[in-house]
């Protein structure tokens, strides 16, 4: 009886790991399709104008890259400010 239950648990774990692996493959293809989807965003109008903002369309992959570059630039500027600030202030 004990051998049967251990075998059943082993088979269930094997089946679960195969199902989760196939789910990961499906989700990765869905993610890559989502990254190539065109996303349009309305940009804020320039200060001092009464005209509306312009609309900018890019793929989600490009938006993500632009966001990451902005984040890295901000971090770099903050680190340079810390290194260049005089002692005591």
ABEGO torsion letter per residue (X at the ends): XAAAAAAAAAAAAAAAAAAAAAAAAAAAAAAAAAAABBBBBBBBBBBGBABBBBBBBBBAAAAAAAAAAAAAAAAAAAAAAAAABBBGX
